[in-house]
Amino acid sequence: MDVVTIGETMTVFTPNEEGPLRHARSFSMKFAGAESNVAIGLSRLGHSSRWISRLGEDEFGDAMQSFIRGEGVDVSYVTRDPEAPTGVFFKELRRLNDTRVYYYRKDSAASKMTAELLTDLAIQDAAYLHITGITPALGNSCQSLLDKAVRIAKENGKKIVFDPNIRLKIWGDETEARHIITKYASKSDIVMPGVAEAEFLFGSHTPEEFVDHFHELGVETVLLKLGKEGCLISAPSVRKTYVPGFFVDRVVDPIGAGDAFASGVLSGMLDGLPLAEAARRGNAMGAMATMVNGDVEGLPIRADLNLFMNGGTEDVTR
């Protein structure tokens, strides 16, 4: 197994037209979650990935597990809860470059995940453990689950990859969020924050100073996401280096771009690419994800990714 990831995925309803949600009359049903997005992105690029979670014993849970399994992701460690529902959220496409999200995930099945859900076998065969700051925001039992996952990974010499993915709508308490996110960053080998997340943790600084702060926590490799500008990378073998992004004519849906970036970077690392080349692949994946509505719908297969990265396009394929 190349990558194991742990976290909640929800059913997402997206209106079929732009404008305030109150005017929407028809919706498309899809599935979205930071961790499963990464697992699917890796699978489409030919890597093996495992997603660990808990779903309700309901129709949404049935459909979601089937969909993610159909993407080639191992779901053998996904459990079902007959007493708690699968989480739901709604996207609001108010206008171009203005997307909002409304969660209905309180007391969801995933929020009741516990350390007992996890066995050493689930992580021992992986090269990387990928976690995000969303899972600990779901509650103390989910934090105990991540703590156990981190312990197993460290005991077995696995690299830990952490995306802060700060969701203040879930945390509520900013002080607690800052403390716990910093804790998981300090236990990780690779961290992939956005600029806004770094500013939340450390205050106002330059990108280079943000990277230094993460290194001071003990993080070995930092990839600071800079949106359309690309990313700033830093590691023991790489001086602070800016890796430019890819131009996109029109951003359709920015949600999920960070997860696509993570899957691209991990794919590059698994392929043995230098960090800058892995980051470039991540930038390309992030750019492609924004061009399609949905969290995973824009994630490419390897042939399409290579075409995009090489600047090749075809108006019509015949």
C-alpha positions in Angstrom: 0.0 0.0 0.0 1.5 3.4 -1.0 -0.7 5.7 1.1 -3.1 5.2 3.9 -5.4 8.1 4.9 -8.0 8.6 7.6 -11.0 10.9 7.8 -14.6 11.8 7.1 -16.2 11.9 3.7 -19.6 13.3 3.2 -22.4 13.4 0.7 -22.4 16.8 -1.0 -25.3 18.4 -2.7 -24.4 21.0 -5.3 -27.1 23.2 -6.9 -27.4 22.9 -10.7 -27.4 26.7 -11.1 -25.4 29.6 -9.6 -26.9 32.0 -7.1 -27.9 32.0 -3.4 -28.8 28.6 -2.1 -32.3 29.8 -1.1 -33.2 29.9 -4.8 -31.9 26.5 -5.7 -34.5 23.9 -6.8 -32.4 21.1 -8.1 -29.2 19.5 -6.9 -26.5 17.0 -8.0 -25.3 14.5 -5.4 -21.6 13.8 -5.1 -19.1 12.7 -2.5 -16.3 14.8 -0.9 -13.8 14.5 1.8 -10.2 15.7 2.0 -8.7 12.3 2.8 -10.7 10.3 0.3 -10.0 13.0 -2.3 -6.3 12.3 -1.9 -6.8 8.6 -2.0 -8.8 8.8 -5.3 -6.3 11.2 -6.8 -3.5 8.8 -6.1 -5.5 5.8 -7.4 -6.2 7.6 -10.7 -2.4 8.1 -11.1 -1.8 4.4 -10.6 -0.8 4.2 -7.0 -2.4 2.1 -4.3 -4.3 3.9 -1.5 -6.4 3.0 1.5 -9.1 5.1 3.1 -10.1 4.5 6.7 -13.4 5.9 8.0 -16.8 5.2 9.5 -20.1 5.6 7.6 -23.7 5.5 8.6 -25.7 2.3 7.9 -27.7 4.2 5.4 -28.2 4.8 1.6 -25.7 7.6 1.5 -23.1 5.3 3.2 -23.9 2.5 0.7 -23.5 4.8 -2.3 -20.3 6.4 -0.9 -18.5 3.2 -0.1 -19.4 1.8 -3.5 -18.2 4.9 -5.3 -14.8 5.1 -3.5 -14.3 1.4 -3.9 -15.1 1.8 -7.6 -12.2 4.4 -7.8 -9.8 1.6 -6.9 -9.3 2.7 -3.3 -9.1 0.0 -0.6 -12.1 0.5 1.8 -11.6 -2.7 3.7 -11.1 -0.8 7.0 -14.2 1.3 6.6 -16.8 0.5 9.3 -20.5 1.2 9.4 -22.6 2.7 12.2 -26.3 1.7 12.5 -27.1 4.5 14.9 -25.4 7.5 13.4 -25.8 9.0 9.9 -23.4 9.7 7.1 -22.5 13.4 7.1 -24.0 15.8 4.5 -23.0 19.2 3.3 -24.2 21.7 0.7 -22.2 23.9 -1.7 -23.5 27.3 -2.6 -22.2 28.6 -5.9 -23.2 32.2 -5.3 -21.2 33.6 -8.3 -17.9 33.1 -10.0 -15.1 32.8 -7.4 -17.6 32.9 -4.6 -18.3 29.4 -3.2 -19.6 28.7 0.3 -20.1 25.5 2.2 -22.7 24.5 4.8 -22.1 21.4 6.9 -24.6 19.1 8.5 -22.2 16.7 10.2 -22.9 17.0 13.9 -23.0 13.5 15.5 -22.2 11.9 12.2 -20.9 8.3 12.0 -17.4 9.6 11.3 -17.4 11.9 14.3 -17.8 8.8 16.5 -14.6 7.1 15.1 -12.4 5.8 18.0 -8.9 4.4 18.3 -10.4 0.9 18.5 -11.3 1.3 14.8 -7.6 1.1 13.9 -5.2 -1.9 13.9 -1.5 -1.9 13.3 -2.1 -3.9 10.1 -4.0 -1.0 8.5 -0.8 1.2 8.4 2.1 -1.2 8.6 2.1 -1.9 4.9 2.0 1.7 3.8 4.8 4.0 2.6 3.0 7.2 3.8 0.3 8.0 6.4 -1.7 11.0 5.2 -3.8 12.9 7.8 -5.5 16.3 8.0 -6.6 18.8 10.6 -10.2 18.1 9.9 -10.3 14.7 11.7 -9.2 16.0 15.1 -11.8 18.8 14.8 -14.5 16.2 14.9 -14.0 15.4 18.6 -11.8 13.8 21.2 -12.4 10.2 20.1 -11.2 11.2 16.6 -8.1 12.7 18.1 -7.4 9.5 19.9 -7.7 7.7 16.6 -5.2 10.0 14.9 -2.8 9.7 17.9 -2.9 6.0 17.6 -2.3 6.2 13.8 0.7 8.5 14.3 2.1 6.2 16.9 1.8 3.1 14.6 3.4 5.0 11.7 6.3 6.2 13.8 6.9 2.7 15.3 7.0 1.3 11.8 9.1 4.0 10.2 6.4 5.4 8.0 6.4 9.0 6.8 3.6 11.1 8.2 2.1 13.7 5.8 -0.1 16.4 7.4 -2.4 19.0 5.7 -3.7 21.4 8.4 -6.9 21.9 6.4 -8.3 24.3 9.1 -12.1 24.4 9.3 -13.0 26.9 11.9 -16.7 26.2 11.4 -16.0 22.8 12.9 -13.5 23.8 15.6 -15.3 26.7 17.1 -12.6 27.4 19.6 -9.6 29.0 17.7 -7.2 28.6 20.6 -7.9 24.8 20.8 -7.6 24.6 17.0 -4.2 26.4 17.0 -2.9 24.1 19.8 -4.0 20.8 18.3 -3.1 21.7 14.7 0.4 22.7 15.8 0.7 19.4 17.8 0.0 17.3 14.7 2.3 19.4 12.5 5.2 18.8 15.0 4.7 15.1 14.8 4.8 15.0 11.0 7.6 14.6 8.5 5.9 16.5 5.6 3.5 19.4 6.1 1.4 21.1 3.3 -0.2 24.3 4.7 -1.8 27.1 2.9 -0.7 30.7 3.5 -4.0 31.5 5.4 -3.4 28.4 7.6 0.1 29.4 8.3 -1.0 32.9 9.3 -3.6 31.5 11.6 -1.0 29.4 13.4 1.9 31.9 13.5 0.5 35.4 12.7 1.5 37.7 9.8 4.8 36.7 8.2 6.5 36.3 4.9 6.3 32.9 3.1 9.9 32.2 4.0 9.3 33.0 7.7 6.3 30.6 7.7 8.5 27.8 6.4 11.0 28.6 9.1 8.3 28.3 11.8 7.3 24.9 10.6 10.9 23.7 10.6 11.3 25.0 14.1 8.4 22.6 15.1 10.6 19.8 13.8 9.0 19.4 10.4 11.5 18.0 7.9 9.8 19.0 4.6 7.4 21.9 4.1 5.4 22.7 1.0 3.6 26.1 1.5 0.7 26.4 -1.0 0.5 29.8 -2.6 -2.6 29.4 -4.7 -2.3 30.2 -8.4 1.3 31.3 -7.7 2.4 27.7 -7.0 4.2 26.8 -3.8 7.3 27.4 -1.7 9.2 24.2 -0.8 11.9 23.6 1.8 13.7 20.4 3.0 17.1 19.4 4.2 18.2 18.7 0.6 16.4 21.7 -0.9 16.8 25.4 -0.1 13.7 27.5 0.0 12.5 27.3 -3.6 9.5 28.7 -5.4 7.8 26.3 -7.7 5.4 28.2 -10.1 1.8 27.2 -10.6 -0.1 26.5 -13.8 -2.3 29.1 -15.5 -6.1 28.3 -15.5 -8.4 30.3 -17.8 -11.4 30.0 -15.5 -11.7 28.6 -12.0 -15.0 26.7 -11.9 -14.7 25.2 -8.4 -11.7 25.8 -6.1 -12.7 23.4 -3.4 -10.6 20.3 -3.4 -7.6 21.9 -5.1 -5.4 21.5 -2.0 -6.3 17.8 -1.8 -5.4 17.4 -5.5 -2.1 19.1 -4.7 -1.4 16.6 -2.0 -2.1 13.7 -4.2 0.2 15.1 -6.9 3.1 15.7 -4.5 2.7 12.2 -2.9 2.6 10.7 -6.4 5.8 12.4 -7.3 7.5 11.3 -4.1 6.3 7.7 -4.7 7.8 7.9 -8.2 11.1 9.0 -6.8 11.0 12.5 -8.3 13.1 15.4 -6.7 11.0 17.5 -4.4 10.7 20.4 -6.8 9.3 18.1 -9.5 6.9 16.4 -7.1 5.7 19.9 -6.1 5.3 20.8 -9.8 3.1 17.7 -10.2 1.1 18.8 -7.2 0.6 22.3 -8.7 -0.7 20.8 -11.9 -3.1 18.5 -10.1 -4.4 21.5 -8.0 -4.9 23.6 -11.2 -6.7 20.8 -13.0 -9.0 20.2 -10.0 -10.3 23.8 -10.1 -11.4 23.5 -13.7 -14.3 21.1 -13.0 -17.2 21.3 -10.5 -16.7 18.8 -7.7 -14.0 17.7 -5.4 -12.8 14.6 -7.3 -14.4 15.0 -10.7 -11.4 17.1 -12.0 -8.7 14.7 -10.8 -6.9 13.4 -13.9 -5.5 10.1 -14.9 -1.8 10.0 -15.5 -2.0 10.5 -19.3 -4.2 13.6 -19.0 -1.9 15.0 -16.3 1.1 14.6 -18.5 -0.6 16.3 -21.4 -1.6 19.2 -19.2 1.9 19.6 -17.7 3.5 19.5 -21.1 1.1 22.3 -22.4 -0.7 20.0 -24.8 -4.4 20.5 -25.5 -6.8 19.3 -28.1 -10.1 21.1 -28.8 -11.7 17.9 -30.0 -10.5 14.3 -29.7 -11.7 12.2 -32.6 
